[in-house]
Amino acid sequence: MVTMTRRSMLRGAAGLSLAPIGSTPLLAAAAGPAAPGAAPSPAKDVTRTLARYVVGARYDDLPPDVRKEGVRTFLNWVGVAIGGSHHQTVDVAVAALAPFSGPPQAGLLGRTERFDIMNAAFLNGVASHIFDYDDTHLKTIIHPAGPVASAILALAETTPVTGRDFLNALVLGVETECRIGNAVYPNHYDVGWHITGTTGVFGSAVAAGKLLGLDERQMVWAIGLAASQPVGLRESFGSMNKSFNPGRAASNGLFAAILAARNFTSSNEMLEAKRGWANTISTKQDYAEITEGLGQRFESALNTYKPFACGIVMHPAIDAAIQLRNEHRLTADQIQAVEIRVHPLVLELTGKQTPREGLEGKFSIYHAVAVALVEGGGGEKQFSDRAVRDPVIVELRGRVVPTVDAAVKPEQVDMTIVLKDGRRLHKYIEHAIGSLEVPMSDHDLEGKFTDLAEGVLPARQARHVIELCWELEGLSNVAEIAAAGVAV
């Protein structure tokens, strides 16, 4: 619960006034799996169980490892938001929205402009996803921080929020969207929904609602209003529209929480009802994933961070290509062919053979492997317009030969590079760098942040922002990070 001045926040953010919230015990799981051979029982109290948990959850209840991962999640998000802040996509969005923005309540990381909190949440969400370099919950391919952190950092600029309250809200938001994602993945994703947008709105609504001090009834409504705003289709991948999805999820969730705080009502069963969210947009509904083990197991502790600025399914191939390149000091003119065995999802998601722009390159396994072999990296520079049009890279990607093999898991790749002198170089990746098994270290995250901030913030300023992020739990006002991260 927020210890800052809740009434002050509500007046500053939305002119609200709410009664304090009492502590509420957690409910048991609302809906578990049916007995073998039995017809599934109608789900009950899924939305309310989740709301009750969120309202009662305290910072002191978070295990140390969950807190630490929450801080790492936030550090990574700030870095990618700063790094993406001057991409053409953000420039276009800023120019389009500036004439219609309300009061300048919140800043944009890496930029000088200020917007109302709804537009600031949207724009920071877009910036944090445009490089496809953000965090990933590997079980669902959700990028959790963008919708949640974008919403609550904007909200935190309206009145002081302590680092402890902010971190608690961030973790609860990430936990919510990932649990809801677990309940419907992969069916929901397979049909074409961009799951970061469709579940991210729940995360931002819950996190913002926590900071606004919603009671259980209002939190149910916030979740319900979020359910009415699913956003994002996979057809958008490779265009500016993809980053629109987490940005809109951020602002939509904030919108839902502010309305709920003023007692704008919704159904009490928007997640589980026959014509509710899960039954409407997925053929799979595992409600136990939402309700079981709340406060005991944390999906937010399973977050991972990308070492490469592209779709996660290409990371094993990039990892393999860089290792082979470095081990054998390869150059493009030595390579006859690059044979890779991949999971079917790789070509489904990243099968663009002739990307013309950097954003398309992020969804081209052909480009990803070629650029990794030529340049030895997979950062944002390797997925720029310049890189996808480089003649050496373009020529080499024509020699990348992927083969779908259902026996290969999504996190694996089997790569063989055939050289013109007849040698065959082999590399099998079980788990790529950045996975739970081979995680990025704190030092790796700092290096990634520094690279992203280069050219956007002076080195000393970037270092200061990194230090503030590490000190998140001890801050008396999280807006200090927002102020430190804007361009000067």
C-alpha positions in Angstrom: 0.0 0.0 0.0 1.2 3.5 -0.7 2.8 5.3 2.2 3.4 8.6 0.3 0.4 10.9 0.4 -2.3 8.9 -1.5 -4.9 11.7 -1.3 -2.3 14.1 -2.7 -1.6 11.7 -5.5 -5.2 11.3 -6.4 -5.9 15.0 -6.5 -2.7 15.6 -8.6 -3.4 12.7 -11.0 -7.2 12.8 -11.4 -8.8 15.0 -8.7 -9.7 11.9 -6.7 -10.4 11.2 -3.0 -10.5 7.6 -1.8 -10.7 6.0 1.6 -7.7 4.1 3.0 -7.5 0.4 2.3 -7.5 -2.2 5.0 -5.3 -5.4 4.9 -7.2 -8.2 3.1 -6.2 -11.9 3.3 -5.5 -13.8 0.2 -8.1 -16.1 -1.2 -7.4 -19.7 -2.1 -7.1 -20.6 -5.8 -10.3 -19.6 -7.5 -10.3 -22.1 -10.3 -8.1 -25.1 -10.8 -8.0 -27.8 -13.4 -10.9 -30.2 -13.7 -10.7 -33.8 -12.6 -9.7 -36.2 -15.4 -12.7 -37.0 -17.6 -14.9 -34.4 -16.0 -16.4 -31.4 -17.7 -14.7 -28.2 -16.6 -16.5 -26.3 -14.0 -17.3 -22.6 -14.7 -14.5 -20.5 -13.3 -15.4 -18.3 -10.3 -13.8 -15.3 -8.6 -10.7 -15.3 -10.8 -10.8 -11.5 -11.2 -11.7 -10.9 -7.6 -9.0 -13.3 -6.3 -6.4 -11.5 -8.3 -7.6 -8.1 -7.2 -7.7 -9.1 -3.6 -4.1 -10.3 -3.8 -2.9 -7.1 -5.4 -4.6 -4.8 -2.9 -3.2 -6.7 0.1 0.3 -7.3 -1.2 3.1 -5.4 0.5 6.6 -4.6 -0.4 7.8 -6.4 2.8 6.1 -9.6 1.4 8.4 -9.7 -1.7 11.3 -12.2 -1.4 14.8 -10.6 -1.8 15.4 -12.3 -5.2 12.1 -11.0 -6.5 13.0 -7.5 -5.4 16.4 -7.8 -7.0 14.9 -8.9 -10.3 12.4 -6.1 -10.1 15.3 -3.6 -9.9 17.1 -5.3 -12.8 13.8 -5.2 -14.8 13.5 -1.5 -14.2 17.2 -0.7 -15.0 16.9 -2.6 -18.3 13.6 -0.8 -19.2 15.1 2.7 -18.5 18.1 1.8 -20.7 16.0 0.7 -23.7 13.6 3.6 -23.3 16.5 6.1 -23.4 18.1 4.2 -26.3 15.0 4.2 -28.4 13.9 7.7 -27.6 15.2 9.3 -30.8 14.1 6.6 -33.2 12.1 7.9 -36.1 9.0 6.1 -34.7 9.2 8.2 -31.5 9.8 11.4 -33.5 6.7 10.8 -35.5 4.6 10.0 -32.5 5.8 13.1 -30.5 5.1 15.4 -33.5 1.7 13.8 -34.0 0.6 14.0 -30.3 2.2 17.3 -29.2 -0.7 19.5 -30.5 -3.2 17.5 -28.5 -1.4 16.9 -25.3 -2.8 18.1 -22.0 -0.7 19.7 -19.2 3.0 18.9 -19.2 2.9 16.4 -16.3 5.6 13.9 -17.2 8.8 13.7 -19.2 10.1 11.4 -21.8 13.3 9.5 -21.1 16.1 10.7 -23.4 14.2 13.7 -24.6 13.3 17.2 -23.5 9.5 17.3 -24.2 6.9 16.9 -21.5 3.4 15.5 -22.0 0.3 14.7 -19.9 0.7 11.4 -18.1 -1.4 9.4 -20.6 0.7 10.5 -23.6 4.0 10.3 -21.6 3.1 6.7 -20.7 2.4 5.8 -24.3 5.5 7.5 -25.7 7.9 5.9 -23.2 6.3 2.6 -23.9 6.9 3.0 -27.6 10.5 4.1 -27.1 11.2 1.1 -24.8 10.0 -1.4 -27.4 11.1 0.0 -30.7 14.5 -1.7 -30.7 12.9 -5.1 -29.6 15.6 -5.0 -27.0 13.4 -5.1 -23.9 12.9 -7.8 -21.2 11.2 -11.1 -22.0 9.2 -13.6 -19.9 10.2 -16.6 -21.9 7.2 -18.8 -21.0 4.9 -16.4 -22.9 7.2 -14.1 -24.9 5.6 -11.2 -23.1 7.8 -8.1 -22.7 6.6 -7.2 -19.3 8.3 -3.9 -18.3 7.2 -1.7 -21.2 3.5 -1.4 -20.3 3.9 -1.4 -16.6 7.0 0.8 -16.0 5.8 3.4 -18.6 2.5 3.8 -16.9 3.7 4.1 -13.3 6.8 6.3 -14.0 4.4 8.8 -15.6 2.0 8.6 -12.7 4.9 9.0 -10.2 5.7 12.4 -11.7 2.4 13.8 -10.4 3.3 13.3 -6.7 6.1 11.7 -4.7 6.2 7.9 -4.8 8.8 6.0 -2.8 11.1 3.5 -4.4 9.7 0.7 -2.3 6.1 1.5 -3.3 7.2 1.9 -6.9 9.0 -1.4 -6.9 6.1 -3.2 -5.3 3.7 -1.9 -7.9 6.1 -2.8 -10.7 6.5 -6.4 -9.5 2.7 -6.8 -9.0 2.1 -5.4 -12.5 4.6 -7.8 -14.1 3.2 -10.7 -12.1 -0.3 -9.9 -13.2 0.4 -9.7 -16.9 2.6 -12.8 -17.0 0.1 -14.9 -15.0 -2.7 -13.9 -17.3 -0.4 -14.7 -20.2 0.3 -18.1 -18.8 -3.4 -18.8 -18.7 -3.9 -18.3 -22.5 -0.5 -19.0 -24.1 0.2 -20.3 -26.7 -3.3 -20.5 -28.2 -3.9 -16.8 -27.8 -0.6 -15.9 -29.4 -0.9 -18.5 -32.2 -4.1 -17.0 -33.5 -2.4 -13.7 -34.0 -2.6 -11.5 -30.9 0.5 -9.6 -29.7 0.5 -10.9 -26.2 2.6 -8.0 -24.8 -0.2 -5.6 -25.7 -3.1 -7.8 -24.7 -1.8 -8.8 -21.3 0.3 -5.7 -20.7 -2.8 -3.6 -20.2 -3.6 -5.7 -17.1 -0.1 -5.1 -15.7 -0.3 -1.4 -16.1 -3.8 -1.2 -14.7 -2.9 -3.2 -11.6 0.4 -1.3 -11.0 -1.2 2.1 -11.5 -4.2 1.0 -9.3 -1.8 0.0 -6.6 -0.2 3.4 -6.5 -3.6 5.1 -6.7 -4.6 3.1 -3.6 -7.6 1.3 -5.1 -9.6 -0.9 -2.8 -10.6 -4.4 -3.8 -13.8 -3.5 -5.5 -12.1 -0.7 -7.5 -9.2 -3.0 -8.5 -11.7 -5.5 -9.8 -13.1 -2.7 -12.0 -9.7 -1.6 -13.1 -8.9 -5.2 -14.2 -12.3 -5.3 -16.0 -11.7 -2.0 -17.8 -8.3 -3.3 -18.8 -10.0 -6.4 -20.2 -12.1 -4.2 -22.5 -9.0 -2.8 -24.1 -6.9 -5.6 -25.7 -4.4 -4.1 -28.2 -2.0 -5.6 -30.6 -1.8 -8.0 -33.5 1.2 -9.9 -34.8 0.6 -8.6 -38.3 2.2 -5.4 -37.0 5.6 -7.0 -36.5 8.3 -5.3 -38.5 6.6 -1.9 -38.5 6.2 1.1 -36.1 2.9 -0.5 -35.1 4.6 -3.2 -33.1 5.9 -0.7 -30.5 2.5 1.1 -30.5 1.1 -2.0 -28.8 3.0 -1.9 -25.4 2.8 1.9 -25.5 -1.0 1.8 -25.8 -1.2 -1.0 -23.2 0.6 1.4 -20.8 -1.7 4.3 -21.4 -4.9 2.1 -21.5 -4.0 0.5 -18.2 -3.4 3.9 -16.6 -6.7 5.1 -18.1 -8.5 2.1 -16.6 -7.0 2.6 -13.1 -7.9 6.3 -13.0 -11.5 5.6 -14.0 -11.8 2.8 -11.5 -10.5 5.1 -8.8 -13.5 7.4 -9.5 -15.8 4.3 -9.2 -16.3 3.8 -13.0 -17.7 0.2 -12.8 -17.2 -3.0 -14.8 -18.3 -6.6 -14.5 -16.8 -8.4 -11.6 -15.8 -11.4 -13.8 -14.2 -9.8 -16.8 -11.4 -12.3 -16.9 -13.3 -15.5 -16.5 -16.9 -14.9 -17.5 -18.4 -16.9 -20.5 -18.2 -13.8 -22.6 -15.2 -12.3 -20.8 -11.6 -11.7 -21.8 -10.1 -15.2 -21.7 -13.0 -17.0 -23.4 -13.3 -14.3 -26.1 -9.7 -14.1 -27.2 -8.3 -17.6 -26.5 -9.3 -21.3 -26.9 -7.2 -22.0 -23.8 -8.1 -20.9 -20.3 -6.0 -22.1 -17.4 -7.3 -19.9 -14.6 -5.1 -21.7 -12.0 -2.1 -20.0 -13.6 -3.7 -16.7 -12.5 -4.8 -17.6 -9.0 -2.6 -20.4 -7.6 0.4 -19.6 -5.5 -0.2 -15.8 -5.4 2.5 -14.4 -3.1 4.3 -17.7 -3.1 5.7 -18.2 -6.6 6.6 -15.3 -8.7 6.6 -15.2 -12.5 8.3 -11.8 -12.2 11.4 -13.6 -10.9 11.7 -15.4 -14.3 12.2 -12.3 -16.3 15.1 -12.2 -18.7 17.0 -9.5 -20.6 18.0 -9.4 -24.2 21.6 -9.2 -25.3 20.4 -8.8 -28.9 18.0 -6.2 -30.3 15.6 -8.5 -32.0 13.0 -11.2 -31.7 14.0 -13.6 -28.9 13.6 -16.7 -31.1 16.7 -15.6 -33.2 19.0 -15.2 -30.2 20.3 -18.8 -30.2 21.3 -18.4 -33.9 23.0 -15.1 -33.2 24.8 -16.5 -30.2 26.1 -19.4 -32.3 27.1 -17.2 -35.2 29.1 -14.9 -33.0 30.9 -17.7 -31.2 31.9 -19.4 -34.5 33.0 -16.1 -36.0 35.2 -15.3 -33.0 36.6 -18.8 -32.5 37.6 -19.2 -36.1 38.1 -15.5 -37.1 35.7 -15.9 -39.9 35.1 -13.3 -42.7 32.1 -13.3 -45.1 34.2 -14.2 -48.1 35.2 -17.6 -46.5 31.6 -18.8 -46.1 29.9 -21.0 -48.6 26.7 -21.6 -46.6 25.2 -21.3 -43.1 23.0 -24.3 -42.4 20.7 -23.9 -39.3 18.2 -26.2 -37.9 15.5 -24.3 -36.0 12.2 -24.6 -34.3 9.1 -23.9 -36.6 8.4 -20.8 -34.7 11.6 -19.2 -35.9 10.6 -19.1 -39.5 7.0 -18.3 -38.6 8.1 -15.2 -36.8 11.3 -14.2 -38.5 11.1 -15.6 -42.0 11.6 -12.2 -43.8 14.2 -13.1 -46.5 14.8 -9.6 -47.9 14.3 -7.0 -45.2 14.5 -3.4 -46.5 14.4 -1.5 -43.2 16.0 -2.0 -39.8 12.6 -2.8 -38.2 12.1 -5.6 -40.7 15.6 -6.9 -40.1 14.5 -7.7 -36.5 12.2 -10.3 -38.0 14.7 -11.9 -40.4 16.7 -14.9 -39.3 18.6 -14.5 -42.6 19.7 -11.0 -41.7 20.4 -11.8 -38.0 22.8 -14.6 -38.8 24.5 -12.7 -41.6 25.0 -9.5 -39.6 26.3 -11.5 -36.6 28.9 -13.2 -38.8 30.0 -10.0 -40.4 29.9 -7.6 -37.5 30.2 -9.9 -34.5 27.1 -8.3 -32.7 23.4 -8.1 -32.5 22.7 -4.7 -30.9 20.6 -1.9 -32.2 23.3 -0.9 -34.7 23.1 -4.3 -36.3 19.4 -3.9 -36.9 19.5 -0.4 -38.4 18.6 0.6 -42.0 22.3 0.8 -42.7 22.9 -2.8 -41.7 20.1 -4.3 -43.6 21.3 -2.6 -46.8 25.0 -3.3 -46.4 26.1 -5.2 -49.6 28.3 -7.7 -47.8 25.5 -8.5 -45.3 22.9 -8.7 -48.0 25.0 -11.1 -50.1 25.8 -13.3 -47.1 22.1 -13.6 -46.0 21.4 -15.3 -49.3 23.7 -18.1 -48.1 21.8 -18.6 -44.9 19.8 -21.8 -45.1 17.3 -22.5 -42.3 15.6 -25.8 -41.9 12.6 -26.3 -39.7 13.0 -29.2 -37.3 10.3 -29.8 -34.7 12.8 -31.7 -32.5 14.7 -28.4 -32.0 13.2 -26.4 -29.1 12.6 -22.6 -29.5 15.5 -21.8 -27.3 17.9 -24.0 -29.3 19.7 -23.9 -32.6 22.0 -26.4 -34.5 24.3 -24.4 -36.8 26.8 -25.7 -39.3 28.9 -23.2 -41.4 30.3 -24.7 -44.6 33.5 -22.9 -45.7 34.7 -22.6 -49.3 37.8 -24.6 -48.4 35.5 -27.6 -47.5 35.7 -27.3 -43.7 32.4 -27.6 -41.7 32.2 -25.7 -38.4 29.5 -26.8 -36.0 27.9 -25.1 -33.0 24.9 -26.3 -31.0 23.2 -23.9 -28.6 21.1 -25.4 -25.8 20.5 -22.0 -24.1 21.5 -18.7 -25.5 23.1 -15.9 -23.5 20.3 -13.9 -21.9 18.3 -16.9 -21.0 17.4 -18.0 -17.4 20.2 -20.6 -17.7 22.8 -18.2 -19.0 21.6 -14.9 -17.6 23.0 -11.4 -18.3 24.9 -10.3 -15.3 24.5 -6.9 -13.6 27.7 -5.8 -15.3 26.2 -7.0 -18.7 23.1 -4.9 -18.0 25.1 -1.8 -17.2 27.1 -2.3 -20.5 23.9 -2.6 -22.5 22.5 0.5 -20.8 25.7 2.5 -21.5 25.7 1.5 -25.2 22.1 2.4 -25.6 22.5 5.8 -23.9 25.6 6.7 -26.1 24.7 9.7 -28.3 21.5 10.4 -26.3 22.9 11.3 -22.8 26.4 12.4 -21.8 28.3 9.5 -20.2 28.3 11.0 -16.8 24.6 11.6 -16.9 24.0 8.0 -18.1 26.1 6.7 -15.2 24.1 8.7 -12.7 20.8 7.3 -14.0 22.3 3.7 -13.7 23.2 4.4 -10.1 19.8 5.8 -9.3 18.2 2.7 -10.8 20.3 0.4 -8.6 19.3 2.5 -5.6 15.6 2.4 -6.5 14.5 0.8 -3.2 16.0 3.6 -1.1 14.7 6.5 -3.1 12.2 8.8 -1.4 10.9 10.0 -4.8 11.1 8.0 -8.0 10.6 11.1 -10.1 14.2 11.7 -9.4 15.0 9.0 -12.0 12.6 10.5 -14.5 14.2 13.9 -14.1 17.8 12.4 -14.4 16.9 10.5 -17.6 15.7 13.4 -19.7 18.0 15.1 -22.2 19.6 18.3 -21.3 
